[in-house]
């Protein structure tokens, strides 16, 4: 076995290890979710019968428990749950009586569009602010104040403020709904404000460290403009921590856009999760959590590959 593994190229071995770690993360998230849902007080059979206020008879509840295996030992339920998960079967929604995978897939697109747009806009804003203010005391102080303000404001408050100004007062963008690109601008900006507040600090610190290195003086001596030094050389040295933080924030966005979706009355996984928690729709809750964990893992795999592309020294160090 060791001889066979030694013949596998190092990049493939490293990718296999990362993929194995990703599977462990997804398994851990699924297990914790299963345990947490079991610990919630209440009878899951009532959720299947129509919710906590359901008036199902004891006989009906008993049949539901037998059909869904709620009376089985916890270990049997857990193994059955893992078996379905291994086959890609997330179960059937108690509320909608449809496969959870179908429900999640239907709402994944709007959430991905919202998260990706907010992340892209926030990253562009952060990089622009960092490049223009790094190692410049007065602009840096102004940017630091703006970043602190952005991080201090709750996301829902930013959304309400943007709605009040650009929808109700100036009537530039639609108030609610998800019709077209115009309806996405304000949700994107709402997400981008907090993202830029964090990423601009990370990018600026990296750029300032790079500007203090000898290579920056050498590049300037060759006649490069200050903007070229910052964008072509210093920014690349700041890319690794920026990528790490961006990946972490993007993973959080997929599970945390519920506030923005609620403020702007948009469809997505956030609304699905809130409805499932209220109705104790355990399969849907589990499906969203597993999807979020899988997303984090995929982002980590993508970042691992990007590190070697951005900075070849990272790939050399892992060989």
FENKA-V92099 format. One record per residue. N is the residue number from 1. SS is DSSP state (helix for helix, strand for strand, loop for the rest). PHI is phi as a letter, one per 20 degrees, with the letter a starting at -180 (none if undefined). BURIAL is # if it has 16 or more other ideal C-beta (glycine too) atoms within 10 Angstrom, else .. Layout:
n=<N | N>
ss=<SS | SS>
phi=<PHI | PHI>
burial=<BURIAL | BURIAL>
This chain:
n=<1 | 2 | 3 | 4 | 5 | 6 | 7 | 8 | 9 | 10 | 11 | 12 | 13 | 14 | 15 | 16 | 17 | 18 | 19 | 20 | 21 | 22 | 23 | 24 | 25 | 26 | 27 | 28 | 29 | 30 | 31 | 32 | 33 | 34 | 35 | 36 | 37 | 38 | 39 | 40 | 41 | 42 | 43 | 44 | 45 | 46 | 47 | 48 | 49 | 50 | 51 | 52 | 53 | 54 | 55 | 56 | 57 | 58 | 59 | 60 | 61 | 62 | 63 | 64 | 65 | 66 | 67 | 68 | 69 | 70 | 71 | 72 | 73 | 74 | 75 | 76 | 77 | 78 | 79 | 80 | 81 | 82 | 83 | 84 | 85 | 86 | 87 | 88 | 89 | 90 | 91 | 92 | 93 | 94 | 95 | 96 | 97 | 98 | 99 | 100 | 101 | 102 | 103 | 104 | 105 | 106 | 107 | 108 | 109 | 110 | 111 | 112 | 113 | 114 | 115 | 116 | 117 | 118 | 119 | 120 | 121 | 122 | 123 | 124 | 125 | 126 | 127 | 128 | 129 | 130 | 131 | 132 | 133 | 134 | 135 | 136 | 137 | 138 | 139 | 140 | 141 | 142 | 143 | 144 | 145 | 146 | 147 | 148 | 149 | 150 | 151 | 152 | 153 | 154 | 155 | 156 | 157 | 158 | 159 | 160 | 161 | 162 | 163 | 164 | 165 | 166 | 167 | 168 | 169 | 170 | 171 | 172 | 173 | 174 | 175 | 176 | 177 | 178 | 179 | 180 | 181 | 182 | 183 | 184 | 185 | 186 | 187 | 188 | 189 | 190 | 191 | 192 | 193 | 194 | 195 | 196 | 197 | 198 | 199 | 200 | 201 | 202 | 203 | 204 | 205 | 206 | 207 | 208 | 209 | 210 | 211 | 212 | 213 | 214 | 215 | 216 | 217 | 218 | 219 | 220 | 221 | 222 | 223 | 224 | 225 | 226 | 227 | 228 | 229 | 230 | 231 | 232 | 233 | 234 | 235 | 236 | 237 | 238 | 239 | 240 | 241 | 242 | 243 | 244 | 245 | 246 | 247 | 248 | 249 | 250 | 251 | 252 | 253 | 254 | 255 | 256 | 257 | 258 | 259 | 260 | 261 | 262 | 263 | 264 | 265 | 266 | 267 | 268 | 269 | 270 | 271 | 272 | 273 | 274 | 275 | 276 | 277 | 278 | 279 | 280 | 281 | 282 | 283 | 284 | 285 | 286 | 287 | 288 | 289 | 290 | 291 | 292 | 293 | 294 | 295 | 296 | 297 | 298 | 299 | 300 | 301 | 302 | 303 | 304 | 305 | 306 | 307 | 308 | 309 | 310 | 311 | 312 | 313 | 314 | 315 | 316 | 317 | 318 | 319>
ss=<loop | helix | helix | helix | helix | helix | helix | loop | loop | helix | helix | helix | helix | helix | helix | helix | helix | helix | helix | helix | helix | helix | helix | helix | helix | helix | helix | helix | helix | helix | helix | helix | helix | helix | helix | helix | helix | helix | helix | loop | loop | loop | loop | helix | helix | helix | helix | helix | helix | loop | loop | loop | loop | loop | loop | loop | loop | helix | helix | helix | helix | helix | helix | helix | helix | helix | helix | helix | loop | loop | loop | loop | loop | helix | helix | helix | helix | helix | helix | helix | helix | helix | helix | helix | helix | helix | loop | loop | loop | loop | loop | strand | loop | loop | loop | loop | loop | loop | strand | helix | helix | helix | helix | helix | helix | helix | helix | helix | helix | helix | helix | helix | helix | helix | helix | helix | helix | helix | helix | helix | helix | helix | helix | helix | helix | helix | helix | helix | helix | helix | helix | helix | helix | loop | loop | loop | helix | helix | helix | helix | helix | helix | helix | helix | helix | helix | helix | helix | helix | helix | helix | helix | loop | loop | helix | helix | helix | helix | helix | helix | helix | helix | helix | helix | helix | helix | helix | helix | helix | loop | loop | loop | loop | loop | loop | loop | loop | loop | loop | loop | loop | helix | helix | helix | helix | helix | helix | helix | helix | helix | helix | helix | helix | helix | helix | helix | helix | helix | helix | helix | helix | helix | helix | helix | helix | helix | helix | helix | helix | helix | helix | loop | loop | helix | helix | helix | helix | helix | helix | helix | helix | loop | loop | loop | loop | helix | helix | helix | helix | helix | helix | helix | helix | helix | helix | helix | helix | loop | helix | helix | helix | helix | helix | helix | helix | helix | helix | helix | helix | helix | helix | helix | helix | helix | helix | helix | loop | helix | helix | helix | helix | helix | helix | loop | loop | loop | loop | loop | helix | helix | helix | helix | helix | helix | helix | helix | helix | helix | loop | loop | loop | helix | helix | helix | helix | helix | helix | helix | helix | helix | helix | helix | helix | helix | helix | helix | helix | helix | helix | helix | helix | helix | helix | helix | helix | helix | helix | helix | helix | helix | loop | helix | helix | helix | helix | helix | helix | loop | loop>
phi=<none | f | f | f | f | f | e | f | g | g | g | f | f | f | f | f | f | f | f | f | f | f | f | f | f | f | f | f | f | f | f | f | f | g | f | f | f | f | f | f | f | o | e | f | f | f | f | f | f | p | o | f | e | f | d | f | f | g | f | f | f | f | f | f | f | f | f | e | m | f | e | f | g | g | f | f | f | f | f | f | f | f | f | f | f | f | e | n | e | e | n | d | f | f | e | e | l | c | g | f | g | f | f | f | f | f | e | f | g | g | f | f | f | f | f | f | f | f | f | f | f | f | f | f | f | f | f | f | f | f | f | f | d | f | m | c | g | f | g | f | f | f | f | f | f | f | f | f | f | f | f | e | e | f | f | f | f | f | f | f | f | f | f | f | e | e | d | e | e | e | l | e | d | f | f | c | o | c | e | n | f | g | f | e | g | f | g | f | f | g | f | f | f | f | f | f | f | e | f | f | f | f | f | f | f | f | f | f | f | f | f | e | e | g | f | f | f | f | f | f | f | e | n | f | f | f | f | f | g | f | e | e | c | f | f | f | f | e | f | f | f | f | f | f | f | f | f | f | f | f | f | f | f | f | e | d | e | g | f | f | f | f | f | e | l | d | f | q | f | f | f | f | f | f | f | f | f | f | e | l | e | g | f | f | g | f | f | f | f | f | f | f | f | f | f | g | f | f | f | f | f | f | f | f | f | f | g | f | f | f | c | g | f | f | f | f | f | e | e>
burial=<. | . | . | . | . | . | . | . | . | . | . | . | . | # | . | . | . | # | . | . | . | # | . | . | . | # | . | . | # | # | . | . | # | # | . | . | # | . | . | . | . | . | # | # | # | # | # | # | # | . | . | . | . | . | . | # | . | . | . | . | # | . | . | # | # | . | . | # | . | . | . | . | . | . | . | . | # | # | . | . | # | . | . | . | # | . | . | . | . | # | # | # | # | # | # | # | . | . | # | # | # | . | # | # | . | . | # | # | . | # | # | # | # | # | # | . | # | # | # | . | # | # | # | . | # | # | # | . | # | # | # | . | # | # | # | . | . | . | . | # | . | . | # | . | . | # | # | . | . | # | . | . | . | . | # | . | . | # | # | . | . | # | # | . | . | # | # | . | . | . | . | . | # | # | . | . | . | # | . | . | . | . | # | # | # | # | # | # | # | # | # | # | # | # | # | # | # | # | # | # | # | # | # | # | . | # | # | # | . | # | # | . | . | . | . | # | . | . | # | . | . | . | . | . | . | . | . | . | # | # | . | . | # | # | # | . | # | # | # | # | . | # | # | . | # | # | # | . | # | # | # | . | # | # | # | . | # | # | # | # | # | . | # | # | . | # | # | # | # | # | # | # | # | . | . | # | . | . | # | # | # | # | # | # | # | # | # | # | # | # | # | # | # | # | # | # | # | . | # | # | # | . | # | # | . | # | # | # | . | . | # | . | . | . | # | . | . | . | .>
